[in-house]
Amino acid sequence: MGAKKGAFETVLETGWARLRDQIARMTRREDAEDLLHEAWIGIAERQVEAANAAALLARSAANRGIDAYRRERRIAAMPGTDAICVPETIADLQPLQDEMLIARHRLERLRLGVARLSPRTREIFLMHRLDGRKYREIAQDLGISQSAVEKHIARAMAHLTDWMEHW
């Protein structure tokens, strides 16, 4: 016996073309097929069950068409823009004020954690992370083994990871 078909699978088999034409009439858009497909994917990802699958799919696709129309009008109304959608004209790419504040607090917390390292470990850690120096170079400059440099870096990373996580 075959698996029971869901309402959306039945729509796929029997009424896709009819729904596409309905969406084209409702939205007066040429991308009705795309709108319907995006609606289908959105509903499938959320695993929605509906008593009237065709109506849900049509409403979802029509809403996507309305959203696209509004987005296009907003872009067209911006001075100095053409029909091409440029992401920089839609969203401010600067971080939000609260994000900047959180980043500053995290950086200050990290500075305090680095200050708590032993002087030798701090020196080696900063030579590696800030100056971009290789373990071998640090070992030669300080007259210690490369293994000792690796241990200092590991100690610093373990301390800072713990320091930042238990904030």
ROROPA-504864 format. One record per residue (C-alpha): residue number from 1; residue in one letter; x, y, z. Coordinates in steps of 0.02 Angstrom, whole numbers, m for minus. Last residue first. Layout:
N
NUM/A/X/Y/Z
...
end
This chain:
167
167/W/1601/1835/1620
166/H/1635/1651/1638
165/E/1658/1621/1451
164/M/1780/1765/1427
163/W/1898/1716/1568
162/D/1890/1531/1524
161/T/1937/1567/1344
160/L/2069/1691/1402
159/H/2150/1567/1522
158/A/2149/1423/1397
157/M/2218/1537/1260
156/A/2358/1603/1373
155/R/2408/1428/1430
154/A/2408/1365/1251
153/I/2515/1513/1196
152/H/2637/1485/1340
151/K/2646/1298/1302
150/E/2679/1329/1117
149/V/2818/1452/1160
148/A/2897/1323/1277
147/S/2889/1193/1136
146/Q/2976/1315/1019
145/S/3120/1317/1143
144/I/3180/1475/1228
143/G/3306/1609/1180
142/L/3178/1751/1174
141/D/3209/1801/993
140/Q/3234/1621/933
139/A/3077/1556/1020
138/I/2974/1701/953
137/E/3033/1667/776
136/R/2994/1480/788
135/Y/2821/1513/860
134/K/2779/1625/712
133/R/2751/1811/731
132/G/2586/1893/691
131/D/2629/2050/789
130/L/2463/2053/881
129/R/2429/1868/907
128/H/2605/1793/916
127/M/2701/1934/998
126/L/2550/1968/1109
125/F/2546/1788/1171
124/I/2734/1784/1201
123/E/2731/1946/1302
122/R/2575/1894/1399
121/T/2652/1725/1441
120/R/2811/1810/1503
119/P/2719/1942/1605
118/S/2599/1815/1684
117/L/2423/1835/1616
116/R/2302/1945/1712
115/A/2328/2092/1593
114/V/2268/1981/1449
113/G/2106/1949/1543
112/L/2081/2134/1579
111/R/2106/2174/1395
110/L/1980/2037/1350
109/R/1850/2114/1465
108/E/1881/2283/1385
107/L/1857/2205/1214
106/R/1696/2121/1270
105/H/1630/2285/1340
104/R/1672/2375/1178
103/A/1587/2238/1076
102/I/1431/2251/1185
101/L/1425/2439/1159
100/M/1448/2422/972
99/E/1308/2293/963
98/D/1196/2407/1067
97/Q/1228/2550/947
96/L/1186/2446/794
95/P/1326/2401/676
94/Q/1340/2501/514
93/L/1276/2413/357
92/D/1121/2520/346
91/A/1002/2420/239
90/I/913/2447/74
89/T/1029/2562/m21
88/E/1184/2459/21
87/P/1096/2302/m43
86/V/1081/2374/m220
85/C/923/2317/m309
84/I/932/2376/m489
83/A/780/2477/m538
82/D/875/2640/m526
81/T/931/2736/m376
80/G/980/2919/m360
79/P/839/2967/m244
78/M/750/2823/m159
77/A/571/2802/m219
76/A/618/2658/m336
75/I/689/2560/m189
74/R/531/2582/m85
73/R/421/2540/m235
72/E/520/2379/m268
71/R/507/2326/m85
70/R/320/2360/m84
69/Y/295/2256/m242
68/A/401/2114/m173
67/D/301/2112/m10
66/I/137/2109/m107
65/G/200/1964/m213
64/R/254/1870/m59
63/N/81/1897/14
62/A/5/1827/m146
61/A/116/1671/m131
60/S/63/1643/50
59/R/m121/1670/8
58/A/m113/1549/m139
57/L/m22/1415/m38
56/L/m144/1430/106
55/A/m292/1423/m12
54/A/m222/1271/m104
53/A/m187/1180/59
52/N/m364/1196/125
51/A/m369/1102/291
50/A/m188/1148/321
49/E/m32/1061/383
48/V/126/1163/396
47/Q/296/1077/390
46/R/390/1241/418
45/E/510/1199/277
44/A/366/1140/166
43/I/270/1303/193
42/G/421/1409/147
41/I/464/1300/m3
40/W/286/1310/m71
39/A/281/1497/m45
38/E/445/1516/m139
37/H/376/1409/m281
36/L/215/1509/m290
35/L/310/1673/m295
34/D/428/1605/m428
33/E/283/1547/m538
32/A/194/1714/m513
31/D/347/1809/m575
30/E/253/1908/m707
29/R/156/2006/m578
28/R/m25/2062/m580
27/T/m34/2004/m398
26/M/m204/1920/m397
25/R/m208/1875/m582
24/A/m32/1801/m581
23/I/m72/1711/m418
22/Q/m228/1633/m497
21/D/m128/1580/m650
20/R/1/1495/m540
19/L/m136/1412/m439
18/R/m216/1340/m597
17/A/m47/1280/m660
16/W/m9/1196/m492
15/G/m181/1116/m474
14/T/m182/928/m488
13/E/m16/850/m444
12/L/58/988/m339
11/V/m106/1021/m250
10/T/m114/836/m205
9/E/62/846/m134
8/F/6/994/m28
7/A/m142/899/46
6/G/m31/757/102
5/K/m23/590/14
4/K/m41/431/116
3/A/101/311/81
2/G/69/173/m43
1/M/0/0/0
end
